[in-house]
Amino acid sequence: MTSPDLRTQIGRTNEKINHAQLHFSAYRDILSDSGRFQQDAWAVSYAESCTLHLGLAWQSLLRELAAFYRLSDVEDVDALELALKQQGLVAPEVVQIRSALADPSSWLGHFLRAWQALQEPAVPRAQVNHQRIDLGRDDASMLVMLESWLKGIRQCVSEFRQEMQEW
């Protein structure tokens, strides 16, 4: 499969970040509205959908990098790195990503683990824990975490696009 047009990928990345921002804003708003019916269910929904859209933005950013380097479509950092190696290329963006992933306190590793957890298959109904599903965080820390992920993705996009323009 050939890589999509770079402009198309840039638009897709921006779109997913905007969707994540909308869901983040809705999450923040629902937390401040204590009289809302089924507030917990809405909060979980918005937190998860924000995380999922950020994950799609991350994948789109990787595809944007692949399009810039004129590589085949990629799904993850490993595939991007392999495609670059096959072309005899080294991308500073991949070096930055690998560095962030090697740091156990990095927002990127935390985010990718949370995003992956949301993609795990559903458990059978008999095994469902009826406690609130919230990615392991209370509302206040989840709000801070989502905000840091959103900021982190935006910063990566900005830095990577700046590097691509310098080429």
C-alpha positions as CSV (number, residue, x, y, z in Angstrom):
1,M,0.0,0.0,0.0
2,T,1.4,3.4,-0.9
3,S,1.5,6.3,1.4
4,P,-1.4,8.8,1.3
5,D,-0.7,12.3,0.1
6,L,1.1,14.3,2.8
7,R,-1.5,17.1,2.7
8,T,-4.2,14.5,3.3
9,Q,-2.4,13.1,6.2
10,I,-1.7,16.5,7.7
11,G,-5.4,17.2,7.5
12,R,-6.3,13.9,9.1
13,T,-3.9,14.5,12.0
14,N,-5.3,17.9,12.6
15,E,-8.9,16.6,12.4
16,K,-8.2,13.9,15.1
17,I,-6.5,16.4,17.4
18,N,-9.5,18.7,17.0
19,H,-11.9,15.8,17.8
20,A,-9.8,14.9,20.9
21,Q,-10.0,18.6,22.0
22,L,-13.8,18.5,21.7
23,H,-14.0,15.4,23.8
24,F,-11.6,16.8,26.3
25,S,-13.6,20.0,26.6
26,A,-16.8,17.9,27.1
27,Y,-15.1,15.9,29.7
28,R,-13.9,19.0,31.6
29,D,-17.4,20.5,31.3
30,I,-19.2,17.3,32.5
31,L,-17.0,17.2,35.6
32,S,-18.1,20.8,36.5
33,D,-21.8,20.0,36.1
34,S,-22.7,18.1,39.3
35,G,-26.4,18.0,38.6
36,R,-26.0,16.2,35.3
37,F,-27.9,12.9,35.0
38,Q,-25.5,9.9,34.7
39,Q,-22.5,12.2,35.1
40,D,-20.1,9.3,35.7
41,A,-21.1,7.5,32.5
42,W,-20.7,10.6,30.5
43,A,-17.3,11.4,32.1
44,V,-16.0,7.9,31.3
45,S,-17.3,8.1,27.7
46,Y,-15.6,11.5,27.1
47,A,-12.3,10.4,28.7
48,E,-12.2,7.2,26.6
49,S,-13.2,8.9,23.4
50,C,-10.6,11.7,24.0
51,T,-8.0,9.0,24.5
52,L,-9.1,7.1,21.4
53,H,-9.0,10.2,19.2
54,L,-5.6,11.0,20.5
55,G,-4.5,7.5,19.6
56,L,-5.8,8.0,16.1
57,A,-4.0,11.4,15.9
58,W,-0.8,9.6,16.9
59,Q,-1.3,7.0,14.2
60,S,-2.0,9.7,11.7
61,L,1.1,11.6,12.7
62,L,3.2,8.4,12.1
63,R,1.5,8.1,8.7
64,E,2.3,11.8,8.1
65,L,5.9,11.0,8.7
66,A,5.8,8.0,6.4
67,A,4.2,10.2,3.7
68,F,6.9,12.8,4.2
69,Y,9.7,10.2,3.7
70,R,7.7,8.7,0.8
71,L,7.3,5.3,2.6
72,S,4.6,2.8,2.6
73,D,1.7,3.2,5.1
74,V,2.7,2.4,8.7
75,E,0.7,1.4,11.8
76,D,3.3,2.1,14.5
77,V,6.8,3.3,15.3
78,D,8.3,-0.1,14.7
79,A,6.9,-0.2,11.2
80,L,8.0,3.3,10.5
81,E,11.5,2.6,11.7
82,L,11.7,-0.6,9.7
83,A,10.5,1.2,6.5
84,L,13.1,3.9,7.1
85,K,15.9,1.3,7.5
86,Q,14.9,-0.5,4.3
87,Q,15.3,2.8,2.5
88,G,18.6,3.5,4.2
89,L,17.2,6.5,6.1
90,V,17.3,7.7,9.7
91,A,14.6,10.1,10.8
92,P,15.2,12.5,13.7
93,E,11.5,12.1,14.6
94,V,11.9,8.4,15.2
95,V,15.0,9.1,17.4
96,Q,12.9,11.5,19.5
97,I,10.0,9.0,19.7
98,R,12.4,6.2,20.8
99,S,14.0,8.5,23.4
100,A,10.6,9.4,24.8
101,L,9.5,5.7,24.9
102,A,12.7,4.8,26.7
103,D,12.0,7.3,29.5
104,P,9.6,5.6,32.0
105,S,8.3,8.9,33.2
106,S,7.5,10.1,29.6
107,W,3.9,11.1,28.8
108,L,4.2,9.2,25.5
109,G,4.7,5.8,27.1
110,H,1.8,6.4,29.6
111,F,-0.4,7.5,26.8
112,L,0.4,4.6,24.4
113,R,-0.3,2.1,27.2
114,A,-3.6,3.7,28.1
115,W,-4.6,3.8,24.4
116,Q,-3.6,0.1,23.9
117,A,-5.6,-0.8,27.0
118,L,-8.7,0.7,25.5
119,Q,-8.3,-1.5,22.4
120,E,-8.2,-4.7,24.4
121,P,-11.1,-7.1,23.7
122,A,-14.2,-6.7,25.9
123,V,-14.5,-9.2,28.8
124,P,-17.5,-11.5,29.0
125,R,-20.4,-9.9,30.8
126,A,-20.1,-12.4,33.7
127,Q,-16.6,-11.1,34.4
128,V,-17.4,-7.4,34.2
129,N,-16.4,-5.5,37.3
130,H,-19.2,-3.0,37.8
131,Q,-17.0,-0.4,39.3
132,R,-16.4,2.7,37.2
133,I,-14.0,2.2,34.3
134,D,-11.8,5.3,34.2
135,L,-8.4,4.2,32.9
136,G,-7.2,3.8,36.5
137,R,-7.5,7.5,37.5
138,D,-9.9,9.7,39.5
139,D,-11.5,12.5,37.6
140,A,-9.1,15.2,38.7
141,S,-6.0,13.2,37.8
142,M,-7.6,12.0,34.6
143,L,-8.3,15.5,33.5
144,V,-4.6,16.4,34.1
145,M,-3.5,13.3,32.3
146,L,-5.7,13.9,29.2
147,E,-4.6,17.5,29.1
148,S,-0.9,16.5,29.2
149,W,-1.5,13.9,26.4
150,L,-3.3,16.5,24.3
151,K,-0.4,19.0,24.8
152,G,2.2,16.3,24.1
153,I,0.6,15.2,20.8
154,R,0.3,18.8,19.8
155,Q,3.9,19.5,20.7
156,C,5.1,16.4,18.7
157,V,3.1,17.5,15.7
158,S,4.5,21.0,15.9
159,E,8.1,19.9,16.4
160,F,7.9,17.2,13.7
161,R,6.4,19.5,11.2
162,Q,9.0,22.1,11.9
163,E,11.7,19.5,11.3
164,M,10.1,18.4,8.1
165,Q,10.0,22.0,6.8
166,E,13.7,22.4,7.5
167,W,14.4,19.5,5.1
